[in-house]
């Protein structure tokens, strides 16, 4: 669920070509990652707190689900376990970088049953917004990692707020806090869960962006979202 550095634009969507094919070794790597995440995640002990007002009863409106980039691997499993298990009709479309590296992530998302939408601030940004909006109109939840794909770590970019204003969908934060984990030496300090640990899952209260919100109001909401995610994901 990559970067939210996408802004609405009236200009014509970018015509740049997005890599569509992943080579055989990329497909093999994606399959391996999917298998390992699924096996390890199945051993964890989960504590769920759902403050969003969604997923408790009958299927409801689509949402924009957002969580930090370094929790992405486990977030995919959590969506399937806690959302799709109780609401099988719910589906997720997630923003993925249009870079070549994004092709591997897109394949992993597909293995988790997630529809990847390729785009970022520099490539296919406007087209990605249109595609995400289209998936939402078809009833899909939308997924974005607001500090990806390049960081800075734990800084919410403007795109998720812009998407919420454009679509009218509520933003719901997702946090997966692990007791046992390994941190990679990447820009986001990516978290790799260790088997048989405990994971505290929290869906936060929904945040809505008024259609008439001006720049100052959008910045206020962006900061609120950033602070909320930080409070849920303290290192």
N, CA, C and O of each residue as an XYZ file, in Angstrom:
940
protein
N       0.857     -1.175      0.000
C       0.000      0.000      0.000
C       0.890      1.220      0.000
O       1.058      1.885      1.022
N       1.443      1.499     -1.127
C       2.528      2.462     -1.142
C       2.046      3.895     -1.174
O       0.866      4.198     -1.004
N       2.996      4.740     -1.395
C       2.976      6.153     -1.043
C       1.678      6.876     -1.315
O       0.961      6.599     -2.276
N       1.404      7.822     -0.419
C       0.256      8.702     -0.556
C       0.689     10.065     -1.029
O       0.014     11.049     -0.726
N       1.765     10.169     -1.745
C       2.208     11.477     -2.235
C       1.516     11.806     -3.550
O       2.135     12.390     -4.439
N       0.271     11.452     -3.688
C      -0.468     11.669     -4.918
C      -1.419     12.823     -4.715
O      -2.138     12.862     -3.716
N      -1.439     13.756     -5.631
C      -2.299     14.920     -5.515
C      -3.339     14.913     -6.633
O      -3.037     14.478     -7.745
N      -4.550     15.385     -6.364
C      -5.519     15.519     -7.429
C      -5.003     16.494     -8.467
O      -4.333     17.471     -8.133
N      -5.310     16.232     -9.710
C      -4.826     17.113    -10.772
C      -5.832     17.158    -11.890
O      -6.485     16.165    -12.210
N      -5.948     18.338    -12.482
C      -6.854     18.493    -13.612
C      -6.155     18.162    -14.917
O      -6.797     18.045    -15.960
N      -4.830     18.009    -14.860
C      -4.077     17.730    -16.071
C      -4.297     16.305    -16.535
O      -4.822     15.470    -15.800
N      -3.887     16.041    -17.765
C      -4.041     14.721    -18.347
C      -3.160     13.725    -17.615
O      -1.995     14.027    -17.355
N      -3.684     12.515    -17.263
C      -2.870     11.534    -16.569
C      -1.614     11.208    -17.351
O      -1.592     11.245    -18.581
N      -0.550     10.880    -16.591
C       0.730     10.573    -17.211
C       0.621      9.383    -18.136
O      -0.085      8.418    -17.842
N       1.323      9.454    -19.259
C       1.332      8.357    -20.201
C       2.529      7.453    -20.042
O       2.750      6.581    -20.883
N       3.315      7.632    -18.985
C       4.478      6.793    -18.774
C       4.076      5.333    -18.635
O       3.023      5.006    -18.089
N       4.928      4.477    -19.136
C       4.666      3.049    -19.059
C       5.020      2.539    -17.674
O       6.090      2.847    -17.149
N       4.136      1.770    -17.088
C       4.392      1.144    -15.805
C       4.786     -0.300    -16.050
O       4.088     -0.999    -16.786
N       5.889     -0.782    -15.457
C       6.274     -2.180    -15.635
C       5.147     -3.107    -15.198
O       4.700     -3.036    -14.053
N       4.690     -3.959    -16.075
C       3.584     -4.848    -15.761
C       4.045     -6.265    -15.421
O       3.410     -6.952    -14.621
N       5.131     -6.694    -16.018
C       5.578     -8.063    -15.822
C       6.671     -8.152    -14.767
O       7.567     -7.311    -14.702
N       6.576     -9.178    -13.952
C       7.623     -9.488    -12.994
C       8.318    -10.744    -13.490
O       7.662    -11.732    -13.822
N       9.642    -10.710    -13.542
C      10.388    -11.852    -14.051
C      10.232    -13.049    -13.121
O       9.742    -12.922    -11.999
N      10.658    -14.211    -13.606
C      10.410    -15.456    -12.876
C      10.994    -15.423    -11.466
O      10.378    -15.923    -10.525
N      12.190    -14.830    -11.320
C      12.782    -14.789     -9.981
C      12.017    -13.831     -9.073
O      11.971    -14.028     -7.859
N      11.415    -12.790     -9.660
C      10.570    -11.897     -8.880
C       9.294    -12.586     -8.427
O       8.855    -12.411     -7.290
N       8.699    -13.373     -9.319
C       7.497    -14.127     -8.950
C       7.809    -15.149     -7.860
O       7.011    -15.363     -6.948
N       8.992    -15.781     -7.970
C       9.398    -16.751     -6.952
C       9.610    -16.067     -5.604
O       9.192    -16.581     -4.566
N      10.264    -14.902     -5.626
C      10.489    -14.151     -4.387
C       9.165    -13.722     -3.759
O       8.999    -13.797     -2.542
N       8.229    -13.275     -4.588
C       6.920    -12.861     -4.078
C       6.197    -14.034     -3.426
O       5.588    -13.888     -2.366
N       6.268    -15.198     -4.070
C       5.628    -16.389     -3.504
C       6.263    -16.764     -2.170
O       5.565    -17.152     -1.233
N       7.586    -16.649     -2.085
C       8.290    -16.981     -0.849
C       7.894    -16.023      0.276
O       7.620    -16.455      1.396
N       7.866    -14.719     -0.024
C       7.478    -13.730      0.985
C       6.053    -13.986      1.469
O       5.787    -13.963      2.670
N       5.148    -14.228      0.540
C       3.752    -14.491      0.894
C       3.641    -15.707      1.807
O       2.915    -15.683      2.801
N       4.363    -16.766      1.464
C       4.310    -17.994      2.263
C       4.876    -17.777      3.661
O       4.283    -18.211      4.648
N       6.025    -17.104      3.746
C       6.654    -16.875      5.045
C       5.791    -15.990      5.943
O       5.616    -16.279      7.127
N       5.249    -14.904      5.366
C       4.394    -14.012      6.159
C       3.171    -14.762      6.671
O       2.792    -14.622      7.833
N       2.559    -15.557      5.804
C       1.362    -16.300      6.195
C       1.663    -17.296      7.306
O       0.898    -17.414      8.263
N       2.784    -18.017      7.179
C       3.140    -19.020      8.186
C       3.462    -18.374      9.530
O       2.979    -18.821     10.570
N       4.286    -17.313      9.506
C       4.662    -16.657     10.761
C       3.454    -15.971     11.396
O       3.238    -16.079     12.603
N       2.670    -15.270     10.586
C       1.510    -14.544     11.117
C       0.504    -15.484     11.762
O      -0.187    -15.106     12.708
N       0.421    -16.711     11.250
C      -0.525    -17.679     11.805
C      -0.131    -18.137     13.208
O      -0.968    -18.665     13.940
N       1.134    -17.940     13.592
C       1.583    -18.355     14.928
C       1.408    -17.264     15.980
O       1.576    -17.528     17.171
N       1.077    -16.052     15.567
C       1.012    -14.934     16.507
C      -0.258    -14.965     17.345
O      -1.285    -15.502     16.929
N      -0.168    -14.382     18.531
C      -1.336    -14.191     19.398
C      -1.816    -12.749     19.224
O      -1.055    -11.804     19.432
N      -3.078    -12.592     18.844
C      -3.592    -11.276     18.472
C      -4.497    -10.702     19.556
O      -5.280    -11.411     20.188
N      -4.360     -9.400     19.746
C      -5.285     -8.630     20.573
C      -5.891     -7.555     19.671
O      -5.174     -6.707     19.140
N      -7.194     -7.594     19.506
C      -7.866     -6.689     18.569
C      -8.634     -5.608     19.314
O      -9.373     -5.875     20.262
N      -8.434     -4.372     18.849
C      -9.240     -3.246     19.327
C      -9.752     -2.507     18.106
O      -8.972     -1.963     17.323
N     -11.051     -2.492     17.950
C     -11.654     -1.860     16.779
C     -12.463     -0.646     17.219
O     -13.560     -0.780     17.760
N     -11.911      0.536     16.980
C     -12.585      1.783     17.344
C     -13.136      2.498     16.114
O     -13.598      3.635     16.210
N     -13.088      1.840     14.971
C     -13.420      2.506     13.712
C     -14.919      2.659     13.485
O     -15.356      3.571     12.783
N     -15.709      1.757     14.083
C     -17.134      1.738     13.778
C     -17.454      0.912     12.552
O     -18.613      0.815     12.148
N     -16.425      0.311     11.953
C     -16.608     -0.537     10.784
C     -16.258     -1.982     11.144
O     -15.592     -2.245     12.145
N     -16.726     -2.913     10.300
C     -16.403     -4.343     10.397
C     -17.096     -5.041     11.565
O     -16.836     -6.220     11.803
N     -17.970     -4.350     12.301
C     -18.604     -4.969     13.459
C     -19.924     -5.656     13.122
O     -20.297     -6.639     13.763
N     -20.620     -5.150     12.132
C     -21.930     -5.695     11.810
C     -22.085     -5.905     10.324
O     -21.257     -6.550      9.682
N     -23.158     -5.351      9.782
C     -23.409     -5.499      8.360
C     -22.348     -4.758      7.548
O     -21.772     -3.779      8.024
N     -22.087     -5.224      6.320
C     -21.122     -4.527      5.456
C     -21.473     -3.055      5.324
O     -22.642     -2.698      5.172
N     -20.472     -2.213      5.383
C     -20.686     -0.771      5.370
C     -19.957     -0.147      4.197
O     -19.421     -0.842      3.334
N     -19.946      1.174      4.181
C     -19.306      1.913      3.099
C     -17.827      1.565      3.007
O     -17.228      1.185      4.012
N     -17.226      1.685      1.833
C     -15.773      1.504      1.726
C     -15.034      2.531      2.576
O     -15.568      3.588      2.911
N     -13.799      2.196      2.912
C     -12.959      3.081      3.711
C     -11.592      3.220      3.052
O     -11.249      2.472      2.136
N     -10.814      4.195      3.535
C      -9.401      4.302      3.176
C      -8.612      3.810      4.379
O      -8.591      4.463      5.422
N      -7.968      2.669      4.237
C      -7.205      2.060      5.321
C      -5.751      2.495      5.204
O      -5.143      2.348      4.144
N      -5.191      3.028      6.279
C      -3.841      3.571      6.203
C      -3.020      3.181      7.424
O      -3.496      3.252      8.557
N      -1.777      2.767      7.175
C      -0.849      2.392      8.239
C       0.576      2.565      7.752
O       0.814      2.686      6.550
N       1.521      2.577      8.671
C       2.910      2.837      8.308
C       3.478      1.782      7.368
O       3.093      0.613      7.402
N       4.414      2.238      6.520
C       5.030      1.373      5.515
C       5.747      0.184      6.154
O       5.757     -0.905      5.580
N       6.343      0.373      7.328
C       7.117     -0.719      7.922
C       6.254     -1.821      8.525
O       6.780     -2.840      8.971
N       4.924     -1.628      8.545
C       4.012     -2.661      9.029
C       3.223     -3.302      7.892
O       2.240     -4.004      8.128
N       3.654     -3.061      6.670
C       2.869     -3.452      5.504
C       2.652     -4.956      5.423
O       1.534     -5.403      5.172
N       3.715     -5.752      5.634
C       3.602     -7.199      5.449
C       2.511     -7.790      6.337
O       1.664     -8.548      5.864
N       2.532     -7.443      7.613
C       1.546     -7.997      8.535
C       0.165     -7.391      8.320
O      -0.843     -8.051      8.573
N       0.105     -6.146      7.855
C      -1.189     -5.493      7.617
C      -2.020     -6.259      6.596
O      -3.241     -6.346      6.727
N      -1.363     -6.813      5.580
C      -2.081     -7.576      4.563
C      -2.742     -8.803      5.178
O      -3.895     -9.109      4.874
N      -2.018     -9.500      6.038
C      -2.573    -10.671      6.717
C      -3.702    -10.266      7.657
O      -4.728    -10.943      7.731
N      -3.512     -9.167      8.373
C      -4.509     -8.697      9.335
C      -5.820     -8.335      8.636
O      -6.898     -8.645      9.143
N      -5.733     -7.681      7.477
C      -6.955     -7.334      6.740
C      -7.724     -8.600      6.380
O      -8.945     -8.663      6.522
N      -6.995     -9.601      5.915
C      -7.658    -10.851      5.539
C      -8.255    -11.547      6.762
O      -9.362    -12.082      6.693
N      -7.529    -11.541      7.878
C      -7.967    -12.270      9.073
C      -9.142    -11.600      9.775
O     -10.093    -12.275     10.169
N      -9.087    -10.289      9.934
C     -10.074     -9.603     10.764
C     -11.168     -8.890      9.977
O     -12.204     -8.537     10.542
N     -10.955     -8.678      8.696
C     -11.972     -8.003      7.889
C     -12.651     -8.986      6.941
O     -13.872     -9.140      6.973
N     -11.869     -9.645      6.105
C     -12.473    -10.506      5.092
C     -13.051    -11.791      5.672
O     -13.964    -12.366      5.080
N     -12.547    -12.255      6.806
C     -13.101    -13.463      7.412
C     -14.539    -13.242      7.852
O     -15.382    -14.128      7.703
N     -14.823    -12.058      8.396
C     -16.179    -11.756      8.857
C     -17.027    -11.084      7.784
O     -18.256    -11.126      7.842
N     -16.368    -10.462      6.800
C     -17.077     -9.798      5.704
C     -16.437    -10.232      4.382
O     -15.666     -9.476      3.790
N     -16.752    -11.443      3.917
C     -16.087    -11.997      2.731
C     -16.260    -11.167      1.466
O     -15.470    -11.293      0.531
N     -17.277    -10.326      1.427
C     -17.514     -9.535      0.219
C     -16.589     -8.325      0.116
O     -16.487     -7.721     -0.951
N     -15.916     -7.963      1.204
C     -15.032     -6.787      1.174
C     -13.760     -7.111      0.411
O     -13.194     -8.197      0.534
N     -13.324     -6.136     -0.383
C     -12.103     -6.271     -1.163
C     -11.258     -5.021     -0.964
O     -11.764     -3.974     -0.561
N      -9.967     -5.143     -1.251
C      -9.032     -4.042     -1.030
C      -8.257     -3.749     -2.301
O      -7.743     -4.661     -2.947
N      -8.174     -2.466     -2.662
C      -7.296     -1.988     -3.737
C      -6.267     -1.073     -3.094
O      -6.625     -0.165     -2.345
N      -4.982     -1.307     -3.383
C      -3.922     -0.581     -2.680
C      -2.981      0.097     -3.653
O      -2.677     -0.430     -4.723
N      -2.524      1.287     -3.260
C      -1.592      2.062     -4.070
C      -0.182      1.498     -3.931
O       0.311      1.290     -2.822
N       0.460      1.255     -5.076
C       1.814      0.698     -5.125
C       2.656      1.572     -6.039
O       2.176      2.058     -7.063
N       3.897      1.767     -5.669
C       4.797      2.581     -6.481
C       4.850      2.087     -7.919
O       4.785      0.887     -8.184
N       4.969      3.039     -8.845
C       5.078      2.701    -10.259
C       6.503      2.364    -10.660
O       6.768      2.127    -11.838
N       7.423      2.338     -9.711
C       8.811      1.990    -10.005
C       8.922      0.495    -10.287
O       7.973     -0.260    -10.080
N      10.088      0.085    -10.758
C      10.307     -1.335    -11.028
C      10.224     -2.158     -9.747
O       9.702     -3.273     -9.754
N      10.739     -1.610     -8.647
C      10.662     -2.324     -7.375
C       9.216     -2.546     -6.949
O       8.903     -3.520     -6.265
N       8.339     -1.633     -7.362
C       6.938     -1.779     -7.012
C       6.290     -2.986     -7.646
O       5.252     -3.452     -7.178
N       6.899     -3.507     -8.724
C       6.348     -4.687     -9.372
C       6.343     -5.895     -8.459
O       5.392     -6.677     -8.467
N       7.406     -6.060     -7.662
C       7.471     -7.175     -6.714
C       6.387     -7.043     -5.653
O       5.702     -8.014     -5.332
N       6.235     -5.834     -5.110
C       5.201     -5.614     -4.100
C       3.814     -5.839     -4.681
O       2.942     -6.403     -4.019
N       3.609     -5.397     -5.922
C       2.307     -5.596     -6.561
C       1.969     -7.078     -6.653
O       0.821     -7.474     -6.448
N       2.970     -7.891     -6.961
C       2.741     -9.339     -7.056
C       2.411     -9.925     -5.685
O       1.545    -10.793     -5.580
N       3.091     -9.462     -4.632
C       2.794     -9.939     -3.279
C       1.364     -9.574     -2.897
O       0.645    -10.387     -2.316
N       0.953     -8.348     -3.223
C      -0.416     -7.933     -2.930
C      -1.424     -8.837     -3.623
O      -2.431     -9.224     -3.031
N      -1.152     -9.169     -4.869
C      -2.070    -10.040     -5.608
C      -2.213    -11.399     -4.929
O      -3.306    -11.963     -4.890
N      -1.104    -11.926     -4.392
C      -1.160    -13.215     -3.702
C      -2.003    -13.135     -2.434
O      -2.566    -14.140     -2.000
N      -2.095    -11.955     -1.840
C      -2.962    -11.749     -0.680
C      -4.386    -11.368     -1.097
O      -5.217    -11.065     -0.241
N      -4.670    -11.381     -2.385
C      -6.003    -11.054     -2.864
C      -6.288     -9.575     -2.959
O      -7.449     -9.170     -3.010
N      -5.234     -8.752     -2.983
C      -5.380     -7.298     -3.046
C      -5.134     -6.818     -4.469
O      -4.222     -7.300     -5.141
N      -5.947     -5.868     -4.930
C      -5.795     -5.290     -6.260
C      -4.771     -4.158     -6.214
O      -5.044     -3.127     -5.598
N      -3.589     -4.310     -6.850
C      -2.613     -3.217     -6.848
C      -2.982     -2.131     -7.847
O      -3.448     -2.423     -8.948
N      -2.775     -0.885     -7.464
C      -2.949      0.271     -8.344
C      -1.607      0.983     -8.391
O      -1.116      1.453     -7.364
N      -1.008      1.065     -9.578
C       0.359      1.562     -9.702
C       0.382      3.068     -9.901
O      -0.279      3.592    -10.798
N       1.147      3.768     -9.062
C       1.259      5.207     -9.217
C       1.969      5.845     -8.041
O       2.034      5.260     -6.960
N       2.505      7.048     -8.246
C       3.154      7.828     -7.199
C       3.144      9.286     -7.628
O       2.526      9.635     -8.634
N       3.827     10.139     -6.869
C       3.824     11.562     -7.196
C       4.515     11.843     -8.519
O       4.155     12.788     -9.221
N       5.508     11.027     -8.865
C       6.299     11.290    -10.070
C       5.859     10.482    -11.276
O       6.209     10.830    -12.404
N       5.101      9.413    -11.071
C       4.703      8.564    -12.188
C       3.251      8.132    -12.020
O       2.886      7.525    -11.013
N       2.429      8.450    -13.017
C       1.025      8.030    -13.071
C       0.222      8.510    -11.861
O      -0.713      7.825    -11.446
N       0.553      9.644    -11.295
C      -0.142     10.107    -10.106
C      -1.623     10.350    -10.327
O      -2.458      9.837     -9.582
N      -1.953     11.137    -11.352
C      -3.360     11.448    -11.626
C      -4.121     10.198    -12.054
O      -5.266      9.997    -11.651
N      -3.485      9.356    -12.874
C      -4.137      8.126    -13.320
C      -4.413      7.202    -12.136
O      -5.468      6.571    -12.075
N      -3.472      7.120    -11.196
C      -3.673      6.276    -10.021
C      -4.860      6.760     -9.192
O      -5.636      5.949     -8.686
N      -5.003      8.081     -9.050
C      -6.151      8.625     -8.323
C      -7.465      8.222     -8.979
O      -8.416      7.835     -8.300
N      -7.508      8.314    -10.290
C      -8.717      7.928    -11.013
C      -9.019      6.447    -10.828
O     -10.175      6.063    -10.647
N      -7.981      5.614    -10.875
C      -8.178      4.177    -10.720
C      -8.640      3.831     -9.305
O      -9.530      2.999     -9.128
N      -8.041      4.464     -8.300
C      -8.478      4.222     -6.925
C      -9.932      4.633     -6.724
O     -10.708      3.926     -6.081
N     -10.288      5.783     -7.283
C     -11.674      6.243     -7.183
C     -12.622      5.256     -7.840
O     -13.708      4.990     -7.324
N     -12.212      4.713     -8.980
C     -13.032      3.727     -9.681
C     -13.228      2.462     -8.849
O     -14.335      1.926     -8.782
N     -12.159      1.986     -8.217
C     -12.287      0.796     -7.371
C     -13.192      1.071     -6.176
O     -13.964      0.202     -5.771
N     -13.106      2.270     -5.608
C     -13.979      2.624     -4.485
C     -15.439      2.625     -4.919
O     -16.314      2.184     -4.173
N     -15.700      3.116     -6.117
C     -17.070      3.137     -6.632
C     -17.613      1.724     -6.822
O     -18.826      1.510     -6.801
N     -16.707      0.758     -7.008
C     -17.110     -0.642     -7.137
C     -17.206     -1.339     -5.780
O     -17.471     -2.539     -5.713
N     -16.989     -0.583     -4.697
C     -17.154     -1.122     -3.357
C     -15.891     -1.563     -2.666
O     -15.955     -2.117     -1.568
N     -14.730     -1.332     -3.279
C     -13.470     -1.736     -2.668
C     -13.033     -0.752     -1.583
O     -13.203      0.459     -1.724
N     -12.466     -1.289     -0.497
C     -11.693     -0.448      0.407
C     -10.409     -0.041     -0.308
O      -9.953     -0.735     -1.216
N      -9.826      1.086      0.103
C      -8.575      1.566     -0.486
C      -7.475      1.526      0.566
O      -7.706      1.864      1.727
N      -6.272      1.110      0.157
C      -5.156      1.010      1.087
C      -3.993      1.897      0.677
O      -3.595      1.908     -0.488
N      -3.450      2.639      1.632
C      -2.309      3.530      1.376
C      -1.367      3.491      2.578
O      -1.809      3.540      3.726
N      -0.063      3.402      2.303
C       0.941      3.619      3.351
C       1.386      5.072      3.228
O       2.090      5.411      2.277
N       1.000      5.932      4.155
C       1.144      7.379      3.945
C       2.569      7.905      4.013
O       2.810      9.060      3.663
N       3.528      7.079      4.458
C       4.921      7.535      4.476
C       5.776      6.841      3.417
O       6.994      7.018      3.397
N       5.152      6.050      2.533
C       5.916      5.343      1.502
C       5.778      6.027      0.161
O       4.996      6.968      0.022
N       6.544      5.559     -0.854
C       7.541      4.485     -0.774
C       8.945      4.972     -0.436
O       9.866      4.160     -0.354
N       9.135      6.288     -0.236
C      10.492      6.810     -0.044
C      10.694      7.543      1.274
O      11.812      7.951      1.587
N       9.634      7.716      2.048
C       9.778      8.401      3.319
C       9.565      9.903      3.215
O       9.085     10.399      2.196
N       9.921     10.625      4.271
C      10.561     10.177      5.509
C       9.673      9.242      6.335
O       8.444      9.295      6.273
N      10.334      8.397      7.097
C       9.618      7.450      7.938
C       8.748      8.191      8.949
O       9.178      9.167      9.563
N       7.513      7.708      9.107
C       6.562      8.243     10.073
C       6.161      9.682      9.777
O       5.832     10.437     10.692
N       6.186     10.063      8.514
C       5.633     11.362      8.131
C       4.523     11.139      7.113
O       4.768     10.630      6.019
N       3.314     11.518      7.471
C       2.169     11.364      6.572
C       2.278     12.372      5.438
O       2.404     13.573      5.676
N       2.229     11.881      4.209
C       2.223     12.753      3.041
C       0.790     13.225      2.765
O      -0.173     12.721      3.344
N       0.682     14.196      1.872
C      -0.611     14.862      1.666
C      -1.623     14.026      0.884
O      -2.826     14.281      0.944
N      -1.131     13.026      0.151
C      -2.009     12.342     -0.789
C      -3.186     11.623     -0.179
O      -4.267     11.612     -0.769
N      -3.011     11.011      1.005
C      -4.112     10.276      1.614
C      -5.250     11.219      1.982
O      -6.418     10.849      1.867
N      -4.923     12.434      2.424
C      -5.958     13.425      2.745
C      -6.651     13.883      1.467
O      -7.871     14.045      1.437
N      -5.863     14.093      0.411
C      -6.445     14.500     -0.869
C      -7.387     13.427     -1.407
O      -8.451     13.742     -1.941
N      -6.994     12.151     -1.266
C      -7.844     11.058     -1.737
C      -9.143     10.997     -0.948
O     -10.206     10.769     -1.524
N      -9.068     11.198      0.364
C     -10.274     11.189      1.190
C     -11.209     12.332      0.824
O     -12.428     12.164      0.822
N     -10.644     13.489      0.515
C     -11.468     14.630      0.108
C     -12.117     14.370     -1.246
O     -13.278     14.717     -1.464
N     -11.368     13.764     -2.146
C     -11.881     13.503     -3.492
C     -12.995     12.470     -3.487
O     -14.002     12.638     -4.176
N     -12.823     11.389     -2.709
C     -13.773     10.280     -2.726
C     -14.886     10.418     -1.697
O     -15.948      9.811     -1.842
N     -14.645     11.221     -0.648
C     -15.612     11.310      0.434
C     -15.557     10.141      1.406
O     -16.410     10.034      2.286
N     -14.563      9.258      1.263
C     -14.461      8.084      2.128
C     -13.744      8.429      3.432
O     -12.857      9.283      3.441
N     -14.117      7.775      4.531
C     -13.432      8.000      5.805
C     -12.065      7.318      5.821
O     -11.877      6.270      5.202
N     -11.114      7.924      6.535
C      -9.794      7.332      6.735
C      -9.811      6.555      8.048
O     -10.208      7.084      9.086
N      -9.376      5.295      7.997
C      -9.271      4.457      9.192
C      -7.819      4.029      9.354
O      -7.242      3.429      8.448
N      -7.229      4.336     10.502
C      -5.841      3.948     10.750
C      -5.772      2.487     11.181
O      -6.676      1.967     11.835
N      -4.672      1.840     10.795
C      -4.416      0.455     11.191
C      -3.020      0.367     11.790
O      -2.040      0.770     11.163
N      -2.935     -0.156     12.990
C      -1.649     -0.346     13.661
C      -1.493     -1.806     14.043
O      -2.420     -2.425     14.567
N      -0.301     -2.358     13.775
C       0.039     -3.731     14.153
C       1.314     -3.681     14.991
O       2.416     -3.668     14.443
N       1.171     -3.655     16.300
C       2.316     -3.512     17.204
C       2.796     -4.890     17.648
O       2.032     -5.675     18.210
N       4.074     -5.174     17.389
C       4.652     -6.484     17.661
C       5.557     -6.453     18.883
O       6.334     -5.516     19.068
N       5.453     -7.483     19.716
C       6.380     -7.621     20.837
C       7.728     -8.172     20.369
O       8.784     -7.724     20.815
N       7.674     -9.140     19.470
C       8.889     -9.763     18.957
C       9.020     -9.456     17.481
O       8.127     -9.777     16.696
N      10.109     -8.845     17.100
C      10.292     -8.486     15.696
C      11.755     -8.197     15.412
O      12.551     -7.959     16.320
N      12.086     -8.226     14.130
C      13.388     -7.796     13.637
C      13.164     -6.543     12.814
O      12.203     -6.459     12.049
N      14.053     -5.565     12.970
C      13.975     -4.346     12.163
C      15.075     -4.370     11.111
O      16.254     -4.534     11.427
N      14.674     -4.206      9.866
C      15.648     -4.156      8.787
C      16.312     -2.787      8.742
O      15.773     -1.807      9.258
N      17.470     -2.729      8.129
C      18.199     -1.455      8.021
C      17.781     -0.729      6.741
O      18.611     -0.402      5.892
N      16.502     -0.492      6.629
C      15.932      0.218      5.480
C      15.460      1.591      5.938
O      15.461      1.883      7.134
N      15.054      2.438      4.989
C      14.647      3.804      5.337
C      13.490      3.817      6.331
O      13.381      4.733      7.145
N      12.615      2.789      6.267
C      11.441      2.758      7.139
C      11.623      1.854      8.359
O      10.708      1.712      9.170
N      12.824      1.232      8.492
C      13.076      0.272      9.568
C      11.992     -0.812      9.561
O      11.308     -1.061     10.553
N      11.877     -1.438      8.392
C      10.807     -2.409      8.132
C      10.776     -3.487      9.211
O      11.817     -4.005      9.616
N       9.575     -3.816      9.668
C       9.400     -4.762     10.761
C       9.100     -6.160     10.230
O       8.165     -6.360      9.455
N       9.912     -7.119     10.664
C       9.708     -8.526     10.317
C       9.235     -9.249     11.575
O       9.993     -9.341     12.540
N       8.011     -9.763     11.593
C       7.510    -10.432     12.795
C       8.234    -11.751     13.046
O       8.563    -12.478     12.109
N       8.477    -12.051     14.319
C       9.053    -13.329     14.716
C       7.937    -14.257     15.190
O       6.936    -13.789     15.733
N       8.098    -15.562     14.994
C       7.030    -16.510     15.339
C       6.666    -16.483     16.820
O       7.500    -16.221     17.686
N       5.388    -16.763     17.079
C       4.847    -17.001     18.420
C       4.878    -15.763     19.325
O       4.810    -15.886     20.548
N       4.978    -14.597     18.734
C       4.905    -13.370     19.504
C       3.471    -12.892     19.659
O       2.523    -13.600     19.318
N       3.329    -11.675     20.181
C       2.008    -11.068     20.368
C       1.893     -9.848     19.470
O       2.837     -9.070     19.331
N       0.730     -9.693     18.867
C       0.468     -8.562     17.977
C      -0.799     -7.847     18.433
O      -1.872     -8.444     18.508
N      -0.656     -6.568     18.733
C      -1.813     -5.752     19.112
C      -2.299     -4.997     17.882
O      -1.610     -4.125     17.354
N      -3.484     -5.346     17.445
C      -4.077     -4.765     16.243
C      -5.111     -3.729     16.658
O      -5.986     -4.003     17.479
N      -5.001     -2.534     16.083
C      -5.993     -1.501     16.384
C      -6.442     -0.800     15.113
O      -5.630     -0.272     14.354
N      -7.749     -0.807     14.897
C      -8.375      0.037     13.883
C      -8.850      1.301     14.597
O      -9.686      1.231     15.498
N      -8.314      2.458     14.195
C      -8.616      3.701     14.886
C      -9.947      4.314     14.477
O     -10.593      3.864     13.530
N     -10.342      5.345     15.206
C     -11.569      6.066     14.885
C     -11.459      6.698     13.500
O     -10.398      7.180     13.102
N     -12.565      6.685     12.783
C     -12.572      7.206     11.413
C     -12.332      8.714     11.395
O     -12.819      9.447     12.255
N     -11.579      9.154     10.404
C     -11.318     10.576     10.169
C     -11.927     10.945      8.824
O     -11.675     10.275      7.822
N     -12.722     12.001      8.798
C     -13.359     12.425      7.548
C     -12.808     13.779      7.110
O     -12.497     14.641      7.931
N     -12.697     13.937      5.804
C     -12.200     15.181      5.218
C     -13.355     15.840      4.462
O     -13.832     15.280      3.475
N     -13.811     17.006      4.898
C     -14.917     17.671      4.201
C     -14.558     17.977      2.747
O     -13.410     18.298      2.437
N     -15.534     17.875      1.875
C     -15.303     18.176      0.464
C     -14.850     19.617      0.272
O     -14.098     19.910     -0.658
N     -15.300     20.519      1.140
C     -14.980     21.946      0.984
C     -13.723     22.346      1.767
O     -13.422     23.535      1.871
N     -12.987     21.377      2.316
C     -11.802     21.692      3.125
C     -10.764     22.462      2.319
O     -10.447     22.094      1.187
N     -10.231     23.543      2.915
C      -9.178     24.312      2.252
C      -7.810     23.765      2.662
O      -7.728     22.771      3.384
N      -6.745     24.411      2.205
C      -5.390     23.918      2.458
C      -5.083     23.845      3.952
O      -4.454     22.892      4.410
N      -5.522     24.843      4.706
C      -5.258     24.860      6.143
C      -5.962     23.702      6.850
O      -5.387     23.062      7.731
N      -7.203     23.441      6.461
C      -7.953     22.338      7.070
C      -7.336     20.991      6.700
O      -7.257     20.095      7.539
N      -6.899     20.845      5.452
C      -6.249     19.592      5.046
C      -4.962     19.361      5.833
O      -4.663     18.231      6.218
N      -4.197     20.433      6.072
C      -2.963     20.291      6.847
C      -3.269     19.914      8.295
O      -2.544     19.121      8.897
N      -4.331     20.476      8.852
C      -4.717     20.119     10.221
C      -5.060     18.637     10.305
O      -4.658     17.949     11.243
N      -5.804     18.153      9.317
C      -6.188     16.740      9.301
C      -4.965     15.854      9.081
O      -4.850     14.786      9.683
N      -4.054     16.299      8.219
C      -2.831     15.522      7.974
C      -2.038     15.347      9.271
O      -1.565     14.250      9.571
N      -1.895     16.427     10.034
C      -1.170     16.358     11.298
C      -1.897     15.480     12.316
O      -1.262     14.734     13.062
N      -3.219     15.568     12.345
C      -4.000     14.719     13.250
C      -3.775     13.250     12.917
O      -3.583     12.425     13.811
N      -3.799     12.931     11.632
C      -3.583     11.555     11.197
C      -2.174     11.084     11.559
O      -1.991      9.972     12.052
N      -1.187     11.939     11.310
C       0.201     11.584     11.618
C       0.393     11.344     13.112
O       1.017     10.360     13.510
N      -0.137     12.229     13.927
C       0.011     12.084     15.375
C      -0.708     10.840     15.892
O      -0.225     10.169     16.804
N      -1.853     10.540     15.309
C      -2.591      9.360     15.745
C      -1.815      8.085     15.414
O      -1.711      7.185     16.247
N      -1.276      8.011     14.206
C      -0.495      6.835     13.827
C       0.755      6.694     14.691
O       1.121      5.585     15.082
N       1.407      7.811     14.986
C       2.594      7.759     15.845
C       2.240      7.264     17.246
O       2.988      6.488     17.839
N       1.117      7.707     17.768
C       0.729      7.302     19.118
C       0.398      5.820     19.187
O       0.552      5.195     20.236
N      -0.055      5.257     18.072
C      -0.401      3.839     18.032
C       0.806      2.956     17.778
O       0.778      1.759     18.065
N       1.867      3.545     17.240
C       2.999      2.748     16.768
C       4.299      3.202     17.403
O       5.325      3.272     16.726
N       4.275      3.507     18.674
C       5.483      3.974     19.353
C       6.560      2.903     19.307
O       6.294      1.736     19.594
N       7.798      3.305     18.940
C       8.922      2.368     18.871
C       9.477      2.104     20.274
O      10.430      1.340     20.428
